[in-house]
Amino acid sequence: MRPLPADVLVTIRSRCRQVGLRIPAVRAVADLLVERDGLDPDLALFAARASQSHVGMARRLARDEGSRSRRESVVHLPLRVKATSDAVAMAKELVEVTQQEAASSAEVRNAEERRNLLRSLGLAEDEKVPAKLRHHVKRLEDAQTARNKRAVHDTLDRAMIDLTGLFRDVLALQLGTDAELVNEHLRDELASYARAASPERTVERIDAVSTARRRLAGNVPPLLALEAMATSFLPDRILDRRPPDHP
């Protein structure tokens, strides 16, 4: 159950102001990227849709071709699953793609932080760090290592959100709604995929992605969690032949 203001103690509530937040419209995010960052309107609109109105992610997608390429790899993975071996390969590729994305995101930031630290210590970037100052660099490196590990988990979770958006698009096409697709640029491919599956099976796949997210949050090894998820992406004709008690 979602907490309500009435659940908060009166003495605390009387000192607070309730602020309602909402997700911005796709067009509003695209307009922001065009006006503030000078990005191409078509690219900004694609990024706003693909990020599901996450401003920071939309900006990264619009400005970084590598991020766009890795996202495209992620959302195409379920469309390529035709057999169990494909599902296993998909899980492995998804782990690798998200690790690459996390590493790419961290590389520039880590290098900039190191340059700033050396500058604050009065050292040039290529200058050897004196022994008495090495603990400063070591502390930064330890913090970056811990952050890099969190980044892998966060990037995996973002990939799960992208997959959920993909299957919601499929469901929208199956139900004939007029909802705007997150992956509008894949409409033809998704329409073909939607015709080969049932809406009930699509809902099961959305549930499988949600289950994988919970398992990842519970520190289940990523490859195991994703392999279990990927088997739900097998074509309906294969899943329908499985016995009822098959995992």
Residue pairs with C-beta under 8 A, 6 or more apart in sequence:
5 13
5 18
8 16
23 52
23 53
24 53
24 55
25 53
26 45
26 48
26 49
26 53
26 180
27 45
27 48
28 53
29 44
29 48
29 51
29 53
29 55
29 58
30 41
30 44
30 45
30 47
30 48
30 58
31 44
32 55
33 39
33 44
33 47
33 48
33 58
33 59
33 62
34 40
34 41
34 44
37 59
37 62
37 63
39 47
39 62
39 63
40 62
43 62
44 58
44 62
46 61
46 62
46 184
46 185
47 57
47 58
47 59
47 61
47 62
47 68
48 58
49 180
49 181
49 182
49 183
49 184
50 58
50 61
50 68
50 71
50 162
50 182
50 183
51 57
51 58
51 61
52 161
52 165
52 182
57 158
60 67
60 105
61 67
61 68
61 71
64 104
66 104
67 101
67 104
70 97
70 98
70 100
70 101
70 104
71 162
73 93
73 97
74 94
74 97
74 98
74 159
74 162
74 163
75 162
75 163
75 165
75 166
75 183
75 186
77 90
77 93
77 94
77 163
77 230
78 90
78 163
78 166
78 167
78 205
78 230
78 233
79 189
79 193
80 86
80 90
81 87
81 90
81 230
81 233
81 234
81 235
82 234
82 235
83 234
83 238
84 231
84 234
87 227
87 230
87 231
87 233
87 234
88 227
88 230
90 226
90 230
90 233
91 223
91 226
91 227
91 229
91 230
92 223
94 156
94 159
94 226
94 230
95 156
95 222
95 223
95 226
97 159
98 152
98 155
98 156
98 158
98 159
99 152
99 155
101 155
102 148
102 151
102 152
102 154
102 155
103 148
105 151
105 155
106 144
106 147
106 148
106 151
110 144
110 148
113 140
113 144
114 125
114 137
114 140
115 125
117 136
117 137
117 140
118 124
118 125
118 127
118 129
118 137
121 129
121 133
121 136
123 129
123 133
129 137
153 216
156 216
156 222
157 213
157 216
157 217
160 209
160 212
160 213
160 216
163 209
164 206
164 209
164 210
165 182
165 183
166 182
166 183
166 186
166 190
167 202
167 205
167 206
167 209
168 182
168 206
169 181
169 182
169 183
169 186
169 190
170 190
170 193
170 194
170 197
170 202
171 194
171 199
171 202
171 203
171 206
172 179
172 181
173 181
173 187
173 190
173 191
173 194
174 194
174 197
174 198
174 199
174 202
175 199
181 187
181 190
183 190
194 202
196 235
196 236
197 235
197 236
198 236
201 236
201 239
204 232
205 232
205 233
208 228
208 229
208 232
208 233
209 229
211 228
211 229
212 225
212 226
212 228
212 229
215 224
215 225
215 228
216 222
216 225
228 247
231 247
232 239
